[in-house]
Amino acid sequence: MVFDNPDKKKYPIFRDIFLVKTRMSVFFCLFVLMMLFRLPRQAVLALIRHFGAFACVTVTSSRKAVSIALSFVLFAKPFTLRYLYSGLLVLAGTTKSVTPEINTLDAGVPASVLA
């Protein structure tokens, strides 16, 4: 059924309602995409809530490194030294986020002064 409105310019809401009726599959796909984007965000927030930001950063960085490694396994591409350098940078960043930071205020000050 085609909705024929003689005053389309005067009442654009009728045109919009007609669009929603005819494009229901588009709205369904948008809803599915919205939920697919919301679930990982909720997972990260739950990870922060339960284990803290430090564990969350470590897990997400490691997940990115595994994703990069899997892309080489699943999709054939020529290996260059740039990939090696970038992999080492990711590994160094993950290592830096995992290792505890030294308090810079206490560095170089004898323990007898701090006590």
ABEGO torsion letter per residue (X at the ends): XBBBBABAAABAAAAAAAAAAAAAAAAAAAAAAAAAAAAAAAAAAAAAAAAEAAAAAAAAAAAAAAAAAAAAAABBBBBBAAAAAAAAAAAAAAAAAABBBBBAAABGBBAAAAX
